Amino acid sequence: MNEYDLKDTIVALATPFSKSALAVIRMSGSKSLEIASKICFYANNENVNIKKFEHRKSYYALIKDENNNPIDELILLTTLSPNSFTTEDTVEFICHGSVVIIESLINLIIRNGAREANKGEFTYRAYINGRIGISEAEAVHDLIDSNNRLMAEASIYKMRGRLTREIDRLRENIKNSLMLIYGELDFPEDETENFSYDKLIKNFYKIKKDIENILNNSKKVETLINGIKVAILGKVNAGKSSIFNMILGKNRAIVSSVAGTTRDFLSENIYIENIPFYLMDTAGFHKETDSDIEIEGIERAKKCAHESNIIIAVFDGSEKAGEDDINLIEFLETVKDKNIIYLINKIDSENKFYYDFKTPVINISAKTEEGKEKLFFALKNYIKDGDIEIFNKESYVNNRERGYLENGLKQINICIEKSKQNYSLDEVAEETNILNNILGNVSGKIYAEEIIREIFENFCIGK
């Protein structure tokens, strides 16, 4: 992005490039109003250019080219600096969605002094010009890419600065620790100062706890956003695919009496009472096979189980517990930290299956859907009221942000250990400044001289 001059006026299509009722073309930069005045005429008086543009006002305009040929009649929206998204003068053309008109209008704007914008450059300018932090900029992208309601909602929360405010509070505590240190360094004999390493260490532990809370709560938020992963496991022909289809309410997986219909896993997203789930229907579990494809299918089933939040273990109620069933149960005993729901399927037939499970079992029929509500209740029970409250109050972090926060945890531990060992305050201050810069990278807010400036403002040094 740095290869482009931020003084340039940029233009881009903000809607898909295809035939549609309407299209939006956005222009931003210091020459936006000048360019607009050259090509925009009052629709009810086509010989008069629109010369004066007001903030947050719409205009019904006729667009004409250099040869006085009409391009389109459209609505023009103007947002003036510094109160626009980019903080620059911005003009949006809401034109008819013809690809011919779109191309003609963009080319006309470029001929009059703008250039085509790079990918994401409008959001980049909003970041560079201080309108949003880097976390909010990334949230704009996440919002556009969101594939479910909760993802969109979480992105909006983040786009509105929720994570940035959390990081700002963290860094405020770091600055308080630094001011304690610098106050002691500058006034070591000042009797009004009550510096102690214990007080500093207490501050550091609070910072550490706050970082851990952000990371832990983010994991819960991400689980909701991405969908609670549910792996359906069972031996061949236990009815896994039928259970999969029953939960979805449609025939997504092929159901057959032929053994081993599912060789790989199928996946689908579904909402159950506004809670998103990501279902995985896996290959049949059995102990011995000579088929490389079946072996790979079983390995993938195991991988799905390890990656899931919930495992639905399906057993054929019309048959006695066999070697493959025992093999599955033994595997499940090795899987840690998973919610396991045991289903006895095909209860519409004579029940022959018995095993002394240590947890409650749900009897179900994929054919008649008897027991379906109990299964749905067990799935929904994975989410507690507190998890929903966390979603409404806490932010999620992406991989970049998580990396800085995890590095911040390592750095705060260094600060704590050096304080416990009574290292020189100069060295503790240096480690604390490193911590401040690491966390500043989460939201993209790192200001030179920030700490020193705040010390002068709050401590009245030099009076």
URTAKA-V272655 format. One line per field, one symbol per residue. ss: DSSP state (h for helix, s for strand, l for the rest). Layout:
BEGIN
ss = ???
END
This chain:
BEGIN
ss = lllllllllssssllllllssssssssslllhhhhhhhhsssllssssslllllllsssssssslllllssssssssssllllllllllsssssssslhhhhhhhhhhhhhlllssllllhhhhhhhhlllllhhhhhhhhhhhhlllhhhhhhhhhhhllhhhhhhhhhhhhhhhhhhhhhhhhhllllllllllhhhhhhhhhhhhhhhhhhhhhhhhhhhhhhlssssssssllllhhhhhhhhhlllllllllllllllllsssssssllssssssslllsllllllhhhhhhhhhhhhhhhhllsssssssllllllhhhhhhhhhhhhllllssssssslllllllllllllllsssllllllllhhhhhhhhhllllhhhhhhhhhlllllhhhhhhhhhhhhhhhhhhhhhhllllhhhhhhhhhhhhhhhhhhhllllllhhhhhhhhhhllll
END
